[in-house]
Amino acid sequence: MCIRIRVVDVCPRPVAWDPDEQAVIIRRGTHPPTALTETHLILRDLDAPPGPVLLCHCGEPIPLPPLLAGLELTEVPVVTIRAVAHGA
């Protein structure tokens, strides 16, 4: 099942993954660049391939809701996550 992006009125966070719906859920009113960044990070966690558009894990482009239309992935900052040992 391909990943979808939905904009909803009620969501516990500005952007969240809903495994039951296989969808990235964006709370209406979320700042569009923030929504795009968070969506990109969720897709990356789901092993979606990188590309010039948001891609499903199968490689197909994910249709964007109007909230994200017109934004480019080049506007998404690169985030590097580093593991840190605790209790050493």
C-alpha positions in Angstrom: 0.0 0.0 0.0 1.4 3.4 -1.0 2.0 6.1 1.5 -0.4 9.1 1.4 -0.3 12.6 2.9 -3.5 13.9 4.5 -4.3 17.3 6.1 -6.6 17.0 9.1 -8.2 19.3 11.7 -7.2 17.2 14.7 -3.8 15.7 15.1 -1.7 15.1 18.3 1.3 16.7 16.7 1.8 19.1 13.8 2.9 16.1 11.6 2.5 12.5 12.6 2.7 9.0 11.0 -0.5 7.0 11.1 0.4 3.3 10.5 -3.3 2.3 10.3 -3.9 4.7 7.4 -0.4 4.3 5.9 -0.4 8.1 5.8 1.5 11.1 7.0 -1.0 13.2 8.8 -0.5 17.0 8.9 -2.5 19.2 11.2 -4.3 22.0 9.3 -2.5 25.3 10.1 0.9 23.8 10.4 3.6 26.1 8.8 4.1 24.6 5.3 8.0 24.5 5.4 7.8 22.8 8.9 5.2 20.3 7.5 7.4 19.5 4.5 10.5 19.0 6.7 8.7 16.8 9.2 7.1 14.8 6.3 10.5 14.3 4.7 12.0 13.0 8.0 9.1 10.6 8.5 9.4 9.3 5.0 13.2 8.8 5.5 12.5 6.9 8.6 10.2 4.6 6.6 13.1 4.0 4.1 11.5 6.0 1.3 14.1 6.7 -1.4 15.6 10.2 -1.7 14.6 12.2 -4.7 13.6 15.6 -6.0 10.0 14.9 -4.9 8.6 13.1 -1.9 8.6 9.4 -2.8 6.8 6.4 -1.3 8.9 3.4 -0.1 7.9 1.8 -3.5 9.6 4.7 -5.4 6.3 6.3 -6.6 5.9 10.0 -6.1 3.5 10.9 -3.3 0.8 13.5 -4.4 1.1 16.6 -2.3 -1.9 18.3 -0.6 -2.4 22.0 -1.5 -0.7 22.9 1.9 2.7 21.7 0.5 2.2 22.4 -3.2 4.9 24.7 -4.6 7.5 23.9 -2.0 10.7 22.3 -3.1 12.7 19.6 -1.2 15.7 21.8 -1.6 14.1 23.9 1.1 14.3 21.0 3.6 17.4 21.2 5.8 19.6 18.2 6.0 19.5 16.7 9.4 22.3 14.6 10.7 21.5 12.4 13.7 24.5 11.2 15.8 24.3 8.4 18.4 25.8 9.4 21.7 26.8 6.8 24.3 25.3 7.4 27.7 26.7 6.5 31.1 30.3 6.1 30.0 
